[in-house]
């Protein structure tokens, strides 16, 4: 992709988020999409490309009355929307479409109108992990984090600091699910879910959605919003089996996706003003900081505990509160992208002064896949 040739010109979340038992999943998609279109000053007739995950994109275009010339139903977990940004930018540059809607809607808490086949099951999981009780995210993500804690002497207290710091960011967001301050003792005193994860180390379970509108950067003047340029993108995958990671203390998919995005954007770590790292569980920002190269191996726990990622820190991370405190409908990547866009527009309730480059990094499945997007408010 040519650096900065495509821009995000519309972005919005659903009108309401949280517990929405009277709203079906397809309605959440439509609500988010219409909000993003309104943000961009567009109508459904302007859309000729559609991407979504966790829901059949054909059902979405039929429901909303869109006639697309390009579709993407890539679904590799919560980072799918980062991959959609990458794919959409390529499609726009190739002339396959002109204006792309990336839509997310998920009734993760209420289960209203969800497709019958949930998640992203694979034949390998069914054969080699599920018979032994490795069935849900807390029973999968515990495997690598226990190895990391042993190899790098990461204490439960430092793991808990991830949740504490992100709650401080969430307190700045009126739409965050949880805003009350918490302490390390609160985290370690919360209910045990799957060792070492306590309740406050685990993501929320909510209903909601979000949507993005992408178009050529040269058209930015045609829209009422401040354009957010896509400088670089990366994606990768490793294995659907958590037990088969090459290294339990590092994600190969993270490393490949991140390095590709940084190379494409032509940036280094010192250029980054703002960072979003998908945090379904408290250990993921630790892996992200290390695998993206912001700190050395085994250093991220101390880096967070020393408040470098907290409000006032030198590297603001997960400034909406993340999946631990802001919202997490099951596929969180869209909400990380939304906060990256807000920061680049200067409209986040937790705005970082002078921020010009935001890196948004996601995980799909249990370290199965990854996507990284570099955003900027400065035209290349």
Secondary structure, DSSP 8 states (H G I E B T S, - for coil): --TT-EEEEEEEE-S--B--TTS-HHHHHHHHHHHHHHHHT--GGG--EEEESSS-HHHHHHHHT---SEEE---SSTTHHHHHHHHHHHHHHTTS-SEEEEEEEEETTT-TT--SS-TT--HHHHHHTGGGT--SHHHHHHHHHHHHHHHHT--HHHHHHHHHHHHHHHTT-TT-S--S---HHHHHHS-EEETTEEGGGB----EEEEEEEEEEGGGGGGSSS--EEEEEEEEEE--S-GGG-S-TTS-HHHHHHHHHHHHHHT--GGG--EEEE--SBTTHHHHHHHHTTSS-TT-HHHHHHTTSSSTTSSSEE-TT-HHHHT--SS-THHHHHHHHHHHHHT--TT--TT--EEEEEEEETTTTEEEEEEEESS--
